[in-house]
Amino acid sequence: MAERAVITFFPVVFLFVLFGGKEVFRRQHIDLDGVPPISPNVFYLSKYAILAIWAVTIAQSWGAPLSFMQVPFALRWAGCVLWAAGFVVLFLGLLRLGKSLRIGSPKAPTVLKVDGLFALSRNPMYVGVYTTLVAATLYTLNPILFAIALFVIAVHHRIVLAEERFLEGAFGSAYQDYCRHVRRYL
């Protein structure tokens, strides 16, 4: 029961905070939607694929037979721990970005965030997403989910590279200095 609660709680709350925050931002005349930094079709496909992976993982926790084999307890447990850790990193990154959060590259001026988790990783929210994808793969041992997770990680790495070019153009030497001191992921 606790396993099911952990697997279900985190993505539901994250999406509630993300989309609820979007409405709060909209009331403050802040557009959370950015410009996809890569092909919009691939960009949005990868975002929806994350939601699909999360949904499959939740369904598996509720007893849906989505695994092709019995998942050993140790892997399910490791998956749950990584799942929770990934979402904690996502939440902390989301909260730290605050009004600078955009889905894609910002359309309007923004602020360079370099403290909090951003002092440890230039992309903590992507690290959080990647962690949830690894967790989902461990939790389900579903090879199709694994293939989709690899696709998402590859696409998001391209997104990161494009966003970095945008940030370098927007913040110049401040961003270059930040990059010299803080790694892209970990």
C-alpha positions as CSV (number, residue, x, y, z in Angstrom):
1,M,0.0,0.0,0.0
2,A,2.8,2.5,0.9
3,E,4.5,1.6,-2.4
4,R,1.3,2.5,-4.4
5,A,1.0,5.7,-2.4
6,V,4.5,6.8,-3.1
7,I,4.3,6.0,-6.8
8,T,0.9,7.8,-7.2
9,F,1.4,10.7,-4.9
10,F,4.5,12.4,-6.4
11,P,3.5,12.7,-10.1
12,V,0.0,13.7,-9.2
13,V,1.1,16.5,-6.8
14,F,3.9,17.6,-9.3
15,L,1.4,18.0,-12.1
16,F,-1.1,19.7,-9.8
17,V,1.6,22.2,-8.7
18,L,2.9,22.7,-12.3
19,F,-0.5,23.3,-13.9
20,G,-1.9,25.1,-10.8
21,G,1.2,27.3,-10.9
22,K,0.6,27.9,-14.6
23,E,-2.8,29.4,-13.8
24,V,-1.3,31.5,-11.0
25,F,1.4,32.8,-13.4
26,R,-1.3,33.5,-16.0
27,R,-3.1,35.7,-13.5
28,Q,0.1,37.6,-13.0
29,H,0.5,38.0,-16.8
30,I,3.5,35.6,-16.9
31,D,3.4,33.2,-19.8
32,L,4.7,29.8,-18.6
33,D,4.8,28.5,-22.2
34,G,8.1,29.1,-23.9
35,V,9.3,28.4,-27.4
36,P,10.2,24.8,-28.1
37,P,14.0,25.0,-28.6
38,I,13.9,22.0,-31.0
39,S,11.3,20.7,-33.4
40,P,7.9,21.3,-31.7
41,N,6.6,17.9,-32.7
42,V,9.5,16.1,-31.1
43,F,9.6,18.5,-28.1
44,Y,5.9,17.8,-27.2
45,L,6.1,14.1,-28.1
46,S,8.9,13.8,-25.5
47,K,7.0,15.7,-22.9
48,Y,3.9,13.5,-23.4
49,A,6.1,10.4,-23.3
50,I,7.2,11.4,-19.8
51,L,3.5,11.6,-18.7
52,A,2.9,8.2,-20.4
53,I,5.8,6.6,-18.5
54,W,4.6,8.0,-15.2
55,A,1.1,6.8,-16.0
56,V,2.3,3.3,-16.8
57,T,4.4,3.2,-13.6
58,I,1.3,4.3,-11.5
59,A,-0.8,1.6,-13.2
60,Q,1.8,-1.0,-12.5
61,S,1.8,0.0,-8.8
62,W,-2.0,-0.5,-8.7
63,G,-1.6,-4.0,-10.0
64,A,-1.9,-3.6,-13.8
65,P,0.2,-6.4,-15.3
66,L,2.5,-4.2,-17.4
67,S,5.7,-6.0,-16.7
68,F,6.9,-8.9,-18.8
69,M,8.4,-10.6,-15.8
70,Q,8.1,-10.7,-12.0
71,V,10.0,-7.6,-10.7
72,P,12.2,-8.5,-7.7
73,F,11.4,-6.7,-4.5
74,A,14.8,-5.1,-4.4
75,L,14.3,-3.5,-7.8
76,R,10.8,-2.3,-7.0
77,W,12.2,-0.8,-3.7
78,A,15.1,0.9,-5.6
79,G,12.6,2.1,-8.2
80,C,10.4,3.6,-5.4
81,V,13.3,5.3,-3.7
82,L,14.6,6.8,-7.0
83,W,11.1,7.8,-8.0
84,A,10.6,9.8,-4.8
85,A,14.1,11.3,-5.1
86,G,13.6,12.3,-8.7
87,F,10.3,14.0,-7.8
88,V,11.9,15.8,-4.9
89,V,14.6,17.2,-7.2
90,L,11.8,18.2,-9.7
91,F,9.9,20.0,-6.9
92,L,13.0,21.8,-5.6
93,G,14.0,22.9,-9.1
94,L,10.5,24.0,-9.9
95,L,10.2,26.0,-6.7
96,R,13.7,27.6,-7.2
97,L,12.9,28.6,-10.7
98,G,9.7,30.3,-9.6
99,K,8.7,33.0,-12.1
100,S,11.6,32.1,-14.4
101,L,10.1,28.6,-15.1
102,R,9.2,28.1,-18.8
103,I,8.2,25.1,-20.8
104,G,10.8,25.7,-23.6
105,S,12.9,28.8,-24.1
106,P,11.5,32.0,-22.6
107,K,9.7,34.4,-24.9
108,A,10.4,37.3,-22.5
109,P,13.4,38.3,-20.4
110,T,14.1,36.0,-17.5
111,V,16.6,35.7,-14.6
112,L,19.6,33.3,-14.6
113,K,19.3,31.0,-11.6
114,V,22.6,29.9,-10.1
115,D,21.9,29.1,-6.5
116,G,20.1,26.3,-4.6
117,L,20.1,23.1,-6.7
118,F,21.3,25.2,-9.6
119,A,24.7,25.6,-7.8
120,L,25.0,21.8,-8.1
121,S,23.6,21.2,-11.5
122,R,22.7,23.5,-14.4
123,N,19.7,21.3,-15.1
124,P,18.3,19.8,-11.9
125,M,14.8,19.5,-13.2
126,Y,16.1,17.4,-16.1
127,V,18.1,15.3,-13.6
128,G,14.9,14.8,-11.7
129,V,13.0,13.7,-14.8
130,Y,15.8,11.4,-15.8
131,T,15.8,9.9,-12.3
132,T,12.0,9.2,-12.5
133,L,12.6,7.5,-15.9
134,V,15.3,5.3,-14.5
135,A,13.0,4.6,-11.5
136,A,10.1,3.6,-13.8
137,T,12.3,1.3,-15.8
138,L,13.6,-0.4,-12.6
139,Y,10.1,-0.6,-11.1
140,T,8.4,-2.1,-14.1
141,L,11.3,-3.9,-15.9
142,N,9.3,-3.2,-19.1
143,P,11.6,-3.1,-22.1
144,I,9.1,-0.9,-24.1
145,L,9.1,1.6,-21.2
146,F,12.9,1.4,-21.2
147,A,13.1,2.2,-25.0
148,I,10.7,5.2,-24.5
149,A,12.8,6.4,-21.6
150,L,15.9,6.3,-23.7
151,F,14.1,8.3,-26.4
152,V,13.0,10.9,-23.9
153,I,16.5,11.2,-22.4
154,A,18.0,11.6,-25.9
155,V,15.5,14.3,-26.9
156,H,15.8,16.1,-23.6
157,H,19.5,16.2,-23.9
158,R,19.0,17.9,-27.3
159,I,16.6,20.3,-25.5
160,V,19.2,21.0,-22.9
161,L,21.9,21.8,-25.5
162,A,19.5,24.2,-27.3
163,E,18.5,25.9,-24.0
164,E,22.2,26.3,-23.2
165,R,22.7,28.1,-26.5
166,F,19.8,30.4,-25.6
167,L,21.1,31.1,-22.1
168,E,24.5,31.9,-23.4
169,G,23.0,34.3,-25.9
170,A,20.8,35.9,-23.2
171,F,23.3,36.0,-20.3
172,G,26.7,36.0,-22.1
173,S,29.8,35.9,-19.9
174,A,27.7,35.4,-16.7
175,Y,26.4,32.1,-18.1
176,Q,29.8,31.0,-19.5
177,D,31.3,31.6,-16.0
178,Y,28.4,29.6,-14.5
179,C,29.1,26.7,-16.9
180,R,32.8,26.6,-16.0
181,H,31.8,26.1,-12.3
182,V,28.7,23.9,-12.5
183,R,28.2,20.7,-14.5
184,R,25.4,20.2,-17.0
185,Y,23.8,17.4,-15.0
186,L,25.7,16.2,-11.9
